[in-house]
Amino acid sequence: MTSTVLPSKPVPQLDRAGHFIGWATAWASPLEPGVWHIPAGAIDVLPPDAPPGQWPRWNGAMWELIPVPSIQAAQPSAL
């Protein structure tokens, strides 16, 4: 018996708010030519290149670039 390696491709993985958080792998369907199995929370639309300080976010219809949030250190409280 021989095994067949299915084609795969990278797809953008999103968080619950639509922010691009990395890459997932979509696999070609072994039974349906031209159909890709896209993981939950991923989409088959490549994100734009983001300049420094911008973050790609999928709004449900298209990509938009939003400012990267700044993180401020918590100030210790006086006891």
PLY file of the C-alpha trace (Angstrom):
ply
format ascii 1.0
element vertex 79
property float x
property float y
property float z
element edge 78
property int vertex1
property int vertex2
end_header
0.00 0.00 0.00
1.35 3.41 -0.90
0.54 6.60 0.93
-0.22 9.83 -0.86
0.97 13.14 0.53
-1.77 15.71 0.08
-0.91 19.21 -1.09
-1.01 21.87 1.58
-0.79 25.65 1.75
-0.35 28.25 4.48
-3.44 30.24 5.48
-3.73 33.15 7.95
-4.86 32.18 11.46
-6.98 34.78 13.28
-7.90 35.39 16.88
-11.54 35.90 17.88
-11.34 39.62 17.04
-9.98 38.96 13.53
-6.35 39.89 14.27
-3.72 37.99 12.29
-1.79 35.83 14.77
0.19 33.48 12.56
-0.04 30.76 9.96
-2.02 27.52 9.87
-1.94 24.73 7.29
-4.84 24.04 4.92
-4.90 20.62 3.26
-6.33 19.68 -0.12
-9.39 17.46 0.07
-8.59 13.90 -1.01
-12.17 13.47 -2.28
-13.05 16.87 -3.75
-10.63 18.32 -6.31
-10.06 22.04 -5.81
-11.45 22.03 -2.25
-9.24 22.98 0.70
-9.84 22.05 4.33
-9.31 25.36 6.15
-8.77 25.11 9.94
-11.22 26.77 12.29
-10.37 30.42 12.84
-8.39 30.64 9.60
-9.26 32.20 6.24
-8.05 31.73 2.67
-7.19 35.40 1.98
-3.56 36.46 2.42
-2.97 39.41 4.77
-1.36 42.62 3.50
2.21 43.52 4.38
1.97 45.64 7.50
4.35 48.54 8.08
5.91 48.89 11.55
3.29 49.86 14.12
0.38 48.38 12.12
-1.38 45.03 12.55
-3.56 43.24 9.96
-7.14 42.63 11.07
-9.82 40.79 9.08
-13.15 42.62 9.48
-15.23 39.82 7.96
-15.04 41.13 4.40
-11.53 42.54 3.93
-8.23 43.20 5.64
-7.64 46.49 7.42
-4.52 47.76 9.15
-4.93 48.91 12.72
-2.39 50.42 15.14
-0.50 47.93 17.29
-1.68 48.49 20.86
0.92 49.77 23.28
1.52 47.85 26.47
2.19 49.85 29.61
3.71 48.35 32.70
1.43 48.24 35.71
2.34 50.69 38.45
2.73 49.17 41.91
0.06 50.35 44.31
0.85 51.76 47.72
-0.20 49.56 50.58
0 1
1 2
2 3
3 4
4 5
5 6
6 7
7 8
8 9
9 10
10 11
11 12
12 13
13 14
14 15
15 16
16 17
17 18
18 19
19 20
20 21
21 22
22 23
23 24
24 25
25 26
26 27
27 28
28 29
29 30
30 31
31 32
32 33
33 34
34 35
35 36
36 37
37 38
38 39
39 40
40 41
41 42
42 43
43 44
44 45
45 46
46 47
47 48
48 49
49 50
50 51
51 52
52 53
53 54
54 55
55 56
56 57
57 58
58 59
59 60
60 61
61 62
62 63
63 64
64 65
65 66
66 67
67 68
68 69
69 70
70 71
71 72
72 73
73 74
74 75
75 76
76 77
77 78
